[in-house]
Amino acid sequence: MFDKILIANRGEIACRVIRTARRLGIETVAVYSDADANALHVELADEAFHIGPAAALESYLRGDRIIEVARQSGVRAIHPGYGFLAENAGFAEACREAGIVFIGPSPETIRAMGDKAGAKRTVAEAGVPLVPGFHGEDQGFESLTRAAERIGYPLIIKASAGGGGKGMRVVRQAEAFSEALASARREAASAFGSNRMLLEKYLDTARHIEVQIFGDTLGNVVHLFERDCSIQRRHQKVLEESPAPGLSPELRAQLGEAAVAAAKAIDYTGAGTVEFLLEADGSFYFMEMNTRLQVEHPVTEMVTGLDLVEWQLQVAAGAPLPCRQDMLSTNGHAIEARIYAEDPSRDFLPATGTLTHLRFPEPKDHLRIDTGVRRGDSVSIHYDPLIAKLIVWGPDRAQALKRLRNGISAFQVVGLATNLGFLARVAAHPAYSEGVADTGFIPRHQAELLSKTPVNLEELLSLASLAELHYRDEEAGRRAARSADPYSPWHQSCGWRLNGENARILRFMVDAAPVRVIARQNGEQTLLELPSATVKARAVFYDAGDMSVDLDGRRLRATAVRRDHQWTIITGAESHSLGLETPFAPVMQDDTGAGRLTAPMPGKIIQVLVKEGEMVERGAPLIILEAMKMENTITAPARGVVKRVRFSGGDQVTEGEALLEFEAKEET
């Protein structure tokens, strides 16, 4: 076994590898960019080295710099994690040439499976069925167009060197093919350095099933059963579970055997995943092979009781696989939810910001949290917006699902948009509860899954008022303690008035309009005069903003977090914000009213698709903005004229910056 390893990655996966290495007595070396100087993985590692600026191309993708650090720190092996250099054959080869063990498959294997078109030809020869499609060498536009016509619509365009949903587009009509191909090529070139594409028939109601495989240097290959990864948005996974619901023992065995056959066809070593599309009639087709550990590997660990990173280290050190196939089994059911900084209501647009409040459910034997962030950390435009992974286990799927719902409700994030409410609605959906899910689940149920619980304004104002009153009392106490006369009546915040009524006035902003609440104290009870009702309230406050409240005899628990002049009230998986009226608050203007379209998040302008003076129809693409390695298209909110374009391709923009001026010719 190795004495010391370098982890060529960041965030959650770096922390996860460090955890296993520490248990095994292995020292760890972290690398970090400018943006990650104070990151959790840097703090946890035994040593850490700076490798460059925030941009991944200048830091985490600098294989030469990482190998230099490996030599400098005296490590014998490098764990690539997932993403960045994990499936980079050139980096694996450079490690070999430097005499450093790459904890993963050989460069030849990565190269063979990294070319998804070539991989399909290889596994087809091993008898693994393929989705009908085009995997040819001719990448000319005419050749791909003819192939698309032959395959038929809908079809999916995929980056041959890709993964993680990048460089993928579903095309349902021939008229959309050209634009989708160009967009997928740009995104693939940016993310993987290659714009080579393959085309496949798109199966609308197929399930996404993947099989975890492991091989050693002695030629042994086993599978560690399957995971269902069908719950996806933007072709990226959101929920994963093992075992896959509703599979017969025969079908489960066939999937495992096909995965092992694919792995043996290329002499696979280390951890990998063979991915399939499964149709309702039991037919399944090879999609691709990922030559690395997967983000969702914890669900396999929860049902098998194994540590897959430990297996990776053992195999890389030359040891045989710890178990034969007949020694492996599963117990119970596990589900993983990925908590992202993103806004589901805006087509899952990634979000950036500071985690001003962050609370995880309490870890237990049946509940695990994998993360690379802490309260106070920032989610930037440079890396994946994953905040954490919530993994739960139960003796059966029903119990695991119950624990998933409870875990999501106990998860709290303030400071940026997240998908927590969305995940709660997926986990509570009757179809998902019954195990009826395919890759079209989210689009099919989008209206239900994106509809937030209606805001109870009376309740929200009551909770925010009680929280603000408590905040003012606490502030008054702190001021008094710091003063020369702590007993001065000027430090009081109870609303006492000479010859006047005991009342405090609170002013909030609701939908940009001021709302006044009058609070009258009567012993332990507070009378709240709201715009539409009067509420008798009592509140008990605990640490970290937790509060137990009685509103007219109804008890509830909530968490209140104050950030600048805004309260965020959290109840379960839902959170709502309420601003405090202040003369110093900035005046916000509506984009459409001002005739401007603004950047929804920081990023880089990839392409401006219109010219000044051009008339466009509602929904027409105007500008393509890249952020977090994903392309986002800014579209026209109405039929109208482009009056002025403020940026060109290659320009960096900040969130809220005006991209172009637009004059609507119809009501928006």
C-alpha positions as CSV (number, residue, x, y, z in Angstrom):
1,M,0.0,0.0,0.0
2,F,1.1,3.6,-0.6
3,D,2.5,5.7,2.2
4,K,1.5,9.0,0.6
5,I,-0.7,10.1,-2.3
6,L,-1.6,13.3,-4.1
7,I,-5.2,14.1,-4.9
8,A,-5.4,15.9,-8.3
9,N,-8.8,17.4,-7.6
10,R,-10.8,19.6,-5.3
11,G,-14.1,19.9,-3.3
12,E,-16.2,17.0,-2.3
13,I,-14.3,14.2,-4.0
14,A,-10.9,15.4,-2.6
15,C,-12.4,15.4,0.9
16,R,-13.9,12.0,0.4
17,V,-10.5,10.4,-0.8
18,I,-8.7,12.1,2.2
19,R,-11.2,10.4,4.6
20,T,-10.4,6.9,3.4
21,A,-6.6,7.6,3.1
22,R,-6.6,8.9,6.7
23,R,-8.4,5.7,7.9
24,L,-5.7,3.6,6.2
25,G,-2.8,5.7,7.6
26,I,-1.9,7.2,4.2
27,E,-0.7,10.8,4.1
28,T,-2.4,13.1,1.6
29,V,-1.2,16.0,-0.5
30,A,-3.8,18.5,-1.9
31,V,-3.5,21.0,-4.7
32,Y,-5.4,24.2,-4.9
33,S,-6.1,27.2,-7.1
34,D,-6.3,30.9,-6.1
35,A,-10.0,30.4,-5.5
36,D,-9.5,27.4,-3.2
37,A,-6.8,28.8,-0.9
38,N,-9.0,28.3,2.1
39,A,-11.0,25.4,0.9
40,L,-12.0,22.4,3.1
41,H,-9.9,19.9,1.1
42,V,-6.8,22.1,1.7
43,E,-7.5,22.2,5.4
44,L,-8.0,18.4,5.7
45,A,-4.9,17.3,3.7
46,D,-1.5,16.8,5.4
47,E,0.1,19.0,2.8
48,A,-1.2,21.4,0.2
49,F,0.4,23.1,-2.8
50,H,-0.8,26.1,-4.9
51,I,-1.0,25.3,-8.6
52,G,-2.4,28.4,-10.3
53,P,-5.2,30.8,-10.9
54,A,-8.9,30.1,-10.3
55,A,-9.6,29.0,-13.9
56,A,-9.4,25.2,-14.2
57,L,-7.4,25.4,-17.4
58,E,-4.7,27.2,-15.5
59,S,-4.7,25.1,-12.4
60,Y,-6.6,21.7,-12.0
61,L,-6.1,20.9,-15.7
62,R,-2.4,21.6,-15.6
63,G,-1.1,18.1,-15.5
64,D,2.5,19.2,-15.8
65,R,2.2,21.4,-12.7
66,I,0.5,18.6,-10.7
67,I,3.2,16.1,-11.6
68,E,5.8,18.7,-10.5
69,V,4.1,18.9,-7.1
70,A,4.0,15.1,-6.9
71,R,7.7,15.0,-7.4
72,Q,8.3,17.9,-4.9
73,S,6.2,16.2,-2.2
74,G,7.6,12.8,-2.8
75,V,4.3,10.9,-3.4
76,R,4.2,7.6,-5.2
77,A,0.7,7.8,-6.5
78,I,-1.9,10.3,-7.7
79,H,-5.7,9.9,-7.3
80,P,-7.5,11.9,-10.0
81,G,-11.0,11.9,-8.3
82,Y,-13.6,12.5,-11.0
83,G,-13.7,15.3,-13.5
84,F,-10.7,17.4,-14.5
85,L,-7.9,14.9,-15.3
86,A,-9.6,11.7,-14.2
87,E,-10.2,10.5,-17.7
88,N,-7.3,12.2,-19.4
89,A,-5.1,9.6,-21.1
90,G,-2.3,12.1,-21.6
91,F,-2.1,12.8,-17.9
92,A,-2.2,9.1,-17.0
93,E,0.7,8.5,-19.5
94,A,2.7,11.4,-18.1
95,C,2.3,9.9,-14.6
96,R,3.6,6.6,-15.9
97,E,6.6,8.3,-17.5
98,A,7.3,10.1,-14.3
99,G,7.3,6.9,-12.4
100,I,4.2,7.8,-10.5
101,V,1.2,5.4,-10.2
102,F,-2.0,6.8,-11.7
103,I,-4.8,5.4,-9.4
104,G,-7.1,4.4,-12.3
105,P,-7.0,2.4,-15.5
106,S,-4.1,2.5,-18.0
107,P,-3.7,5.3,-20.6
108,E,-4.6,2.8,-23.3
109,T,-7.9,1.9,-21.6
110,I,-8.8,5.5,-21.0
111,R,-8.1,6.4,-24.6
112,A,-10.1,3.4,-25.9
113,M,-13.2,4.2,-23.7
114,G,-12.7,8.0,-23.9
115,D,-13.5,7.9,-27.6
116,K,-17.1,7.0,-27.2
117,A,-17.5,6.0,-30.8
118,G,-14.6,3.7,-30.6
119,A,-15.8,2.3,-27.3
120,K,-19.1,1.4,-28.9
121,R,-17.3,-0.6,-31.6
122,T,-15.2,-2.4,-29.0
123,V,-18.1,-3.5,-26.8
124,A,-20.2,-4.4,-29.8
125,E,-17.5,-7.0,-30.7
126,A,-17.9,-8.3,-27.2
127,G,-21.6,-8.9,-27.8
128,V,-23.0,-5.9,-25.9
129,P,-26.0,-4.4,-27.6
130,L,-25.8,-0.7,-28.8
131,V,-28.4,2.0,-29.3
132,P,-28.9,2.6,-33.0
133,G,-26.8,5.6,-34.1
134,F,-23.8,7.0,-35.9
135,H,-20.3,6.6,-34.5
136,G,-18.3,7.2,-37.6
137,E,-15.1,9.1,-38.4
138,D,-16.6,11.5,-40.9
139,Q,-17.5,14.6,-38.8
140,G,-18.5,16.8,-41.7
141,F,-21.8,18.6,-41.4
142,E,-23.3,16.9,-44.4
143,S,-22.3,13.5,-43.2
144,L,-23.8,14.1,-39.7
145,T,-27.0,15.5,-41.3
146,R,-27.4,12.4,-43.4
147,A,-26.8,10.2,-40.4
148,A,-29.4,12.1,-38.4
149,E,-32.0,11.6,-41.2
150,R,-31.2,7.9,-41.3
151,I,-31.5,7.5,-37.5
152,G,-34.7,9.6,-37.3
153,Y,-35.9,12.1,-34.7
154,P,-35.8,12.5,-31.8
155,L,-32.1,11.9,-31.5
156,I,-29.3,12.9,-29.1
157,I,-26.0,14.6,-30.1
158,K,-23.2,13.6,-27.7
159,A,-19.6,14.7,-27.4
160,S,-17.5,11.7,-28.2
161,A,-15.0,12.6,-25.5
162,G,-17.6,13.9,-23.1
163,G,-19.4,13.2,-19.9
164,G,-21.4,15.0,-17.1
165,G,-24.1,16.1,-19.6
166,K,-21.7,18.5,-21.3
167,G,-21.8,18.6,-25.1
168,M,-25.2,16.9,-25.2
169,R,-28.3,18.1,-27.0
170,V,-31.6,16.4,-27.7
171,V,-33.0,17.3,-31.1
172,R,-36.7,16.6,-31.9
173,Q,-37.0,18.1,-35.3
174,A,-34.7,18.3,-38.3
175,E,-34.9,22.1,-38.4
176,A,-33.2,22.3,-35.0
177,F,-30.3,20.0,-35.8
178,S,-27.8,22.5,-37.2
179,E,-28.0,24.9,-34.3
180,A,-27.9,22.1,-31.7
181,L,-24.9,20.6,-33.3
182,A,-23.0,23.9,-33.3
183,S,-23.8,24.5,-29.7
184,A,-22.9,21.0,-28.6
185,R,-19.5,21.2,-30.5
186,R,-18.7,24.5,-28.8
187,E,-19.5,23.2,-25.3
188,A,-17.6,20.0,-25.9
189,A,-14.5,21.8,-27.2
190,S,-14.5,24.0,-24.1
191,A,-15.0,21.2,-21.6
192,F,-13.0,18.4,-23.2
193,G,-10.8,19.9,-25.9
194,S,-12.5,18.0,-28.7
195,N,-15.6,18.7,-30.7
196,R,-16.1,15.3,-32.2
197,M,-19.7,14.1,-32.0
198,L,-21.7,10.9,-32.2
199,L,-25.5,10.6,-32.8
200,E,-27.9,8.2,-31.2
201,K,-31.6,7.5,-31.3
202,Y,-33.1,9.2,-28.3
203,L,-35.2,6.9,-26.1
204,D,-37.7,9.2,-24.4
205,T,-38.9,6.7,-21.8
206,A,-35.8,4.6,-21.2
207,R,-34.2,4.2,-17.8
208,H,-30.5,5.1,-17.2
209,I,-28.9,2.1,-15.5
210,E,-25.2,1.9,-14.7
211,V,-23.2,-1.0,-13.4
212,Q,-20.2,-0.5,-11.1
213,I,-17.3,-2.7,-12.2
214,F,-13.8,-3.3,-10.8
215,G,-10.8,-4.9,-12.4
216,D,-7.3,-5.7,-11.1
217,T,-3.9,-6.1,-12.8
218,L,-4.2,-9.9,-12.6
219,G,-7.1,-10.0,-15.1
220,N,-9.9,-10.4,-12.5
221,V,-13.1,-8.3,-13.1
222,V,-16.2,-8.2,-11.0
223,H,-19.3,-6.0,-10.9
224,L,-20.7,-4.4,-7.7
225,F,-24.3,-4.4,-9.0
226,E,-26.3,-1.6,-10.6
227,R,-27.5,1.9,-9.9
228,D,-30.6,3.6,-11.3
229,C,-29.7,7.2,-12.4
230,S,-32.8,8.1,-14.3
231,I,-33.7,11.2,-12.5
232,Q,-31.9,13.8,-14.5
233,R,-32.0,17.5,-15.5
234,R,-30.0,18.9,-18.4
235,H,-28.7,15.4,-18.9
236,Q,-27.1,15.4,-15.5
237,K,-28.0,13.1,-12.6
238,V,-29.9,14.5,-9.6
239,L,-31.0,11.3,-7.7
240,E,-29.4,7.9,-7.9
241,E,-30.3,4.7,-6.1
242,S,-29.2,1.1,-5.7
243,P,-30.5,-1.5,-6.4
244,A,-32.5,-0.3,-9.4
245,P,-36.2,-0.7,-8.6
246,G,-38.3,-3.4,-10.3
247,L,-35.5,-5.4,-12.0
248,S,-35.9,-9.2,-12.1
249,P,-33.0,-11.3,-10.9
250,E,-32.5,-12.5,-14.4
251,L,-32.3,-9.0,-15.9
252,R,-30.0,-7.8,-13.0
253,A,-27.7,-10.7,-13.8
254,Q,-27.7,-10.0,-17.6
255,L,-26.7,-6.3,-16.9
256,G,-23.9,-7.4,-14.7
257,E,-22.6,-9.9,-17.1
258,A,-22.7,-7.4,-20.0
259,A,-20.8,-4.9,-17.9
260,V,-18.1,-7.4,-17.0
261,A,-17.8,-8.5,-20.7
262,A,-17.3,-4.9,-21.7
263,A,-14.6,-4.4,-19.1
264,K,-12.8,-7.6,-20.0
265,A,-12.8,-6.6,-23.7
266,I,-10.3,-3.8,-22.8
267,D,-8.4,-5.5,-19.9
268,Y,-9.9,-3.0,-17.4
269,T,-8.2,-2.2,-14.1
270,G,-9.5,-0.1,-11.3
271,A,-13.0,1.4,-10.7
272,G,-15.3,2.0,-13.7
273,T,-18.9,2.2,-14.7
274,V,-20.7,0.7,-17.6
275,E,-23.8,2.7,-18.5
276,F,-26.9,1.3,-20.2
277,L,-30.3,2.5,-21.4
278,L,-33.0,0.1,-20.3
279,E,-36.4,0.0,-22.1
280,A,-39.7,-1.1,-20.5
281,D,-39.6,-4.5,-22.3
282,G,-36.2,-5.4,-20.7
283,S,-34.1,-4.6,-23.7
284,F,-30.9,-2.7,-22.8
285,Y,-28.3,-0.9,-24.8
286,F,-24.7,0.1,-24.0
287,M,-24.3,3.9,-23.7
288,E,-20.7,4.5,-22.6
289,M,-18.1,3.5,-20.1
290,N,-16.7,5.9,-17.5
291,T,-13.1,5.1,-16.7
292,R,-13.2,6.6,-13.2
293,L,-15.0,6.6,-9.9
294,Q,-18.5,8.1,-10.3
295,V,-20.1,10.9,-8.2
296,E,-22.8,8.4,-7.2
297,H,-20.5,5.7,-5.9
298,P,-21.6,6.1,-2.3
299,V,-25.0,4.4,-2.9
300,T,-23.0,1.3,-3.9
301,E,-20.9,1.6,-0.8
302,M,-24.0,1.8,1.4
303,V,-25.6,-1.4,0.0
304,T,-22.4,-3.4,-0.2
305,G,-20.7,-2.2,2.9
306,L,-17.5,-1.7,0.9
307,D,-15.1,1.3,0.5
308,L,-14.5,1.8,-3.2
309,V,-11.7,4.2,-2.7
310,E,-9.9,1.7,-0.6
311,W,-10.4,-0.9,-3.4
312,Q,-8.9,1.7,-5.8
313,L,-5.8,2.1,-3.7
314,Q,-5.3,-1.6,-3.2
315,V,-5.7,-2.4,-7.0
316,A,-3.4,0.5,-7.9
317,A,-0.8,-0.9,-5.5
318,G,-0.9,-4.2,-7.4
319,A,-3.1,-6.2,-5.0
320,P,-5.8,-8.6,-6.3
321,L,-9.4,-7.7,-5.9
322,P,-10.5,-8.2,-2.3
323,C,-13.5,-10.3,-3.3
324,R,-14.6,-12.8,-6.0
325,Q,-18.0,-12.2,-7.7
326,D,-19.7,-15.0,-5.6
327,M,-18.6,-13.2,-2.4
328,L,-20.4,-10.0,-3.3
329,S,-24.0,-9.1,-2.3
330,T,-26.2,-6.2,-1.4
331,N,-28.2,-5.3,1.7
332,G,-31.1,-3.0,1.7
333,H,-31.6,0.1,-0.4
334,A,-29.6,3.4,-0.8
335,I,-30.5,6.7,-2.5
336,E,-28.3,9.7,-3.2
337,A,-29.5,13.3,-3.7
338,R,-27.2,15.9,-5.1
339,I,-27.7,19.3,-3.5
340,Y,-26.7,21.9,-6.1
341,A,-26.4,25.7,-6.1
342,E,-28.9,26.2,-8.9
343,D,-32.3,27.7,-9.6
344,P,-34.8,25.1,-10.9
345,S,-37.3,27.8,-11.8
346,R,-34.8,29.2,-14.2
347,D,-34.0,26.0,-16.1
348,F,-31.7,24.9,-13.4
349,L,-29.3,27.8,-14.0
350,P,-26.2,27.4,-11.8
351,A,-26.1,29.9,-8.9
352,T,-23.1,31.6,-7.3
353,G,-22.7,33.2,-3.9
354,T,-21.6,32.8,-0.3
355,L,-23.0,30.1,2.0
356,T,-23.9,32.4,4.7
357,H,-25.9,29.7,6.5
358,L,-25.2,26.0,6.0
359,R,-26.6,23.1,8.1
360,F,-26.4,19.4,7.3
361,P,-28.6,16.6,8.7
362,E,-26.9,14.8,11.6
363,P,-24.8,11.9,10.1
364,K,-25.8,8.4,11.3
365,D,-25.2,4.9,10.2
366,H,-28.0,5.2,7.7
367,L,-27.3,8.8,6.6
368,R,-24.1,10.2,5.1
369,I,-23.0,13.6,3.9
370,D,-20.2,14.1,1.4
371,T,-19.2,17.7,0.9
372,G,-16.3,20.0,0.2
373,V,-17.7,23.2,1.6
374,R,-18.4,24.8,5.0
375,R,-20.5,27.8,6.1
376,G,-18.9,31.0,4.8
377,D,-17.4,29.3,1.7
378,S,-18.3,30.6,-1.8
379,V,-19.7,28.8,-4.8
380,S,-17.9,30.4,-7.8
381,I,-18.4,30.4,-11.6
382,H,-15.2,28.4,-12.0
383,Y,-16.3,25.0,-10.8
384,D,-19.2,22.6,-10.5
385,P,-22.0,24.1,-8.3
386,L,-22.4,20.9,-6.2
387,I,-22.8,21.8,-2.5
388,A,-23.1,18.3,-1.0
389,K,-24.4,14.8,-1.5
390,L,-27.0,13.4,0.9
391,I,-26.9,9.6,0.9
392,V,-29.4,7.5,2.9
393,W,-29.9,3.8,3.5
394,G,-32.9,1.7,4.5
395,P,-33.7,-2.0,4.9
396,D,-36.0,-1.5,1.9
397,R,-36.8,1.3,-0.6
398,A,-39.7,2.7,1.3
399,Q,-37.7,3.2,4.4
400,A,-34.8,4.7,2.4
401,L,-37.2,7.1,0.7
402,K,-38.6,8.2,4.0
403,R,-35.1,8.9,5.3
404,L,-34.3,10.8,2.1
405,R,-37.3,13.1,2.6
406,N,-36.4,13.7,6.3
407,G,-32.8,14.4,5.3
408,I,-33.7,16.9,2.6
409,S,-36.0,18.7,5.1
410,A,-33.2,19.0,7.6
411,F,-30.7,20.4,5.0
412,Q,-30.4,24.2,5.2
413,V,-28.7,26.6,2.8
414,V,-28.9,30.4,2.8
415,G,-27.0,32.7,0.5
416,L,-27.8,31.4,-2.9
417,A,-30.5,29.5,-4.8
418,T,-30.5,25.7,-4.3
419,N,-32.5,22.7,-5.6
420,L,-33.6,21.6,-2.1
421,G,-37.3,22.3,-2.6
422,F,-37.2,20.7,-6.0
423,L,-35.6,17.6,-4.6
424,A,-38.2,17.4,-1.8
425,R,-41.0,17.5,-4.5
426,V,-39.3,14.8,-6.5
427,A,-38.9,12.6,-3.4
428,A,-42.6,13.1,-2.5
429,H,-44.0,12.5,-6.0
430,P,-46.3,9.5,-6.2
431,A,-44.7,8.1,-9.4
432,Y,-41.2,8.3,-7.9
433,S,-42.4,6.7,-4.7
434,E,-43.7,3.8,-6.7
435,G,-40.3,3.4,-8.5
436,V,-41.7,4.5,-11.8
437,A,-39.0,6.7,-13.2
438,D,-37.2,7.2,-16.5
439,T,-35.0,9.8,-18.1
440,G,-38.1,11.8,-19.1
441,F,-39.4,11.9,-15.5
442,I,-38.5,15.6,-14.7
443,P,-39.6,17.0,-18.1
444,R,-42.9,15.1,-17.9
445,H,-43.7,16.2,-14.4
446,Q,-42.0,19.6,-14.6
447,A,-45.1,21.7,-13.8
448,E,-45.6,19.8,-10.5
449,L,-42.0,19.6,-9.6
450,L,-41.3,23.3,-10.1
451,S,-44.4,24.6,-8.4
452,K,-43.4,25.9,-5.0
453,T,-45.7,25.6,-2.0
454,P,-47.8,28.8,-2.0
455,V,-46.4,31.4,0.4
456,N,-48.6,31.9,3.5
457,L,-47.8,35.6,3.8
458,E,-49.5,35.9,7.2
459,E,-47.3,33.2,8.6
460,L,-44.1,34.5,6.9
461,L,-44.6,38.0,8.2
462,S,-45.3,36.6,11.7
463,L,-42.1,34.5,11.8
464,A,-40.0,37.3,10.3
465,S,-41.4,39.8,12.8
466,L,-40.7,37.6,15.8
467,A,-37.2,37.0,14.5
468,E,-36.6,40.7,13.9
469,L,-37.8,41.6,17.4
470,H,-35.5,39.0,18.9
471,Y,-32.6,40.3,16.8
472,R,-33.2,43.8,18.0
473,D,-33.4,42.7,21.7
474,E,-30.1,40.8,21.3
475,E,-28.4,43.8,19.6
476,A,-29.7,46.0,22.4
477,G,-28.2,43.7,25.0
478,R,-24.8,43.6,23.2
479,R,-24.8,47.5,23.0
480,A,-25.6,47.8,26.6
481,A,-22.8,45.4,27.6
482,R,-20.3,47.4,25.6
483,S,-21.4,50.8,27.1
484,A,-20.3,52.7,30.2
485,D,-23.9,52.6,31.5
486,P,-25.5,49.2,30.7
487,Y,-28.7,50.1,32.7
488,S,-29.5,53.2,30.7
489,P,-33.1,53.2,29.4
490,W,-31.7,54.2,26.0
491,H,-30.5,50.6,25.5
492,Q,-34.0,49.2,25.9
493,S,-35.8,47.8,22.8
494,C,-39.1,46.9,24.2
495,G,-41.1,49.8,22.6
496,W,-41.8,51.6,25.9
497,R,-43.1,55.1,25.5
498,L,-43.7,57.8,28.2
499,N,-47.5,58.4,28.2
500,G,-47.7,56.2,25.1
501,E,-48.6,52.7,24.0
502,N,-46.0,49.9,24.2
503,A,-45.6,49.2,20.5
504,R,-42.8,48.6,17.9
505,I,-43.3,49.1,14.2
506,L,-41.6,46.8,11.7
507,R,-41.4,47.6,8.0
508,F,-40.9,44.8,5.4
509,M,-40.8,44.7,1.7
510,V,-43.2,42.3,-0.1
511,D,-43.2,42.2,-3.9
512,A,-41.3,45.6,-3.9
513,A,-44.1,47.2,-1.8
514,P,-43.7,48.3,1.9
515,V,-45.7,46.4,4.5
516,R,-46.0,47.5,8.1
517,V,-46.4,45.2,11.1
518,I,-47.1,46.6,14.6
519,A,-45.9,44.5,17.5
520,R,-47.3,45.0,21.0
521,Q,-45.8,43.1,23.9
522,N,-48.0,41.7,26.7
523,G,-45.8,39.6,29.0
524,E,-44.5,36.6,27.1
525,Q,-47.1,37.1,24.4
526,T,-46.6,39.3,21.4
527,L,-49.6,40.7,19.5
528,L,-48.8,41.1,15.8
529,E,-51.0,43.5,13.8
530,L,-50.6,42.3,10.3
531,P,-52.1,43.9,7.2
532,S,-54.9,41.3,7.0
533,A,-55.1,39.9,10.6
534,T,-54.0,40.2,14.2
535,V,-52.0,37.2,15.5
536,K,-51.2,36.2,19.1
537,A,-47.7,34.9,19.1
538,R,-45.1,33.3,21.4
539,A,-41.6,32.3,20.4
540,V,-38.7,30.5,22.0
541,F,-35.3,30.9,20.3
542,Y,-32.4,28.5,20.2
543,D,-29.0,28.5,18.6
544,A,-28.3,29.2,14.9
545,G,-31.7,30.9,14.3
546,D,-33.9,28.0,15.3
547,M,-37.2,29.0,16.8
548,S,-40.3,27.3,18.2
549,V,-43.4,29.4,17.6
550,D,-47.0,29.4,18.7
551,L,-49.3,31.4,16.3
552,D,-52.8,31.6,17.6
553,G,-52.5,28.1,19.2
554,R,-50.7,26.5,16.2
555,R,-47.2,25.3,17.0
556,L,-44.4,25.1,14.4
557,R,-40.7,25.1,14.1
558,A,-38.6,27.3,11.8
559,T,-35.1,28.7,11.3
560,A,-34.6,32.4,10.7
561,V,-31.4,33.7,9.1
562,R,-30.7,37.4,8.8
563,R,-28.4,38.6,6.1
564,D,-27.9,42.4,5.7
565,H,-31.5,43.7,5.5
566,Q,-33.1,40.4,4.6
567,W,-34.6,37.6,6.6
568,T,-34.7,34.0,5.2
569,I,-37.3,31.8,6.9
570,I,-36.8,28.1,6.5
571,T,-39.6,25.6,7.2
572,G,-38.7,22.1,6.1
573,A,-37.2,22.0,2.6
574,E,-38.8,25.3,1.6
575,S,-37.3,28.7,2.3
576,H,-38.7,32.2,1.7
577,S,-37.0,35.6,1.9
578,L,-38.4,38.9,3.2
579,G,-36.6,42.2,3.0
580,L,-36.6,44.9,5.6
581,E,-37.5,48.4,4.4
582,T,-34.5,50.7,4.6
583,P,-33.7,54.0,3.1
584,F,-30.3,52.7,2.1
585,A,-31.7,49.7,0.1
586,P,-30.8,49.9,-3.7
587,V,-33.7,50.6,-6.1
588,M,-34.3,47.6,-8.4
589,Q,-35.6,48.0,-11.9
590,D,-37.4,45.4,-14.0
591,D,-35.4,44.3,-17.1
592,T,-38.4,44.3,-19.5
593,G,-39.6,47.7,-18.3
594,A,-36.1,49.2,-18.8
595,G,-35.8,47.6,-22.2
596,R,-32.7,45.7,-21.1
597,L,-31.8,42.0,-20.9
598,T,-29.2,41.2,-18.3
599,A,-26.8,38.4,-17.5
600,P,-28.5,35.8,-15.2
601,M,-25.1,34.9,-13.8
602,P,-21.4,35.7,-14.2
603,G,-19.9,34.1,-17.3
604,K,-18.3,34.5,-20.8
605,I,-20.1,35.5,-23.9
606,I,-19.6,32.7,-26.4
607,Q,-21.6,34.1,-29.3
608,V,-23.9,37.0,-30.1
609,L,-26.6,35.7,-32.5
610,V,-28.2,39.0,-33.5
611,K,-27.3,42.4,-34.9
612,E,-28.4,45.9,-33.8
613,G,-31.6,46.8,-35.6
614,E,-32.7,43.2,-36.1
615,M,-36.3,42.2,-35.6
616,V,-36.7,38.9,-33.7
617,E,-39.6,36.8,-32.6
618,R,-40.5,35.8,-29.0
619,G,-38.1,33.0,-27.8
620,A,-35.5,33.7,-30.5
621,P,-31.9,33.0,-29.3
622,L,-30.0,36.3,-28.8
623,I,-26.8,35.5,-26.9
624,I,-25.0,32.4,-25.8
625,L,-23.5,32.7,-22.3
626,E,-21.1,30.1,-20.9
627,A,-20.9,29.6,-17.1
628,M,-19.6,26.6,-15.1
629,K,-18.8,24.9,-18.4
630,M,-22.4,24.9,-19.5
631,E,-23.9,27.0,-22.3
632,N,-27.0,29.1,-21.5
633,T,-29.0,30.8,-24.2
634,I,-30.5,34.2,-23.6
635,T,-33.8,34.4,-25.6
636,A,-36.1,37.3,-26.6
637,P,-38.9,37.8,-24.0
638,A,-41.2,39.1,-26.8
639,R,-41.3,40.0,-30.5
640,G,-39.2,43.1,-30.8
641,V,-36.1,44.9,-32.1
642,V,-32.6,44.7,-30.8
643,K,-31.6,48.3,-30.2
644,R,-28.1,47.9,-28.9
645,V,-25.6,45.0,-28.3
646,R,-23.2,45.8,-25.5
647,F,-20.8,42.8,-25.7
648,S,-19.2,40.5,-28.2
649,G,-17.9,37.0,-28.2
650,G,-15.2,36.3,-25.6
651,D,-16.2,39.1,-23.2
652,Q,-16.6,38.4,-19.5
653,V,-19.8,39.7,-17.9
654,T,-21.0,39.9,-14.3
655,E,-24.4,38.9,-12.9
656,G,-27.1,41.5,-13.7
657,E,-25.0,43.3,-16.3
658,A,-27.0,44.6,-19.2
659,L,-26.2,42.5,-22.3
660,L,-28.3,44.3,-24.9
661,E,-31.1,46.8,-25.2
662,F,-34.4,45.5,-26.5
663,E,-37.6,47.2,-27.6
664,A,-40.6,45.0,-27.4
665,K,-43.3,45.2,-30.1
666,E,-45.8,43.1,-28.2
667,E,-46.8,42.8,-24.5
668,T,-44.3,40.6,-22.5
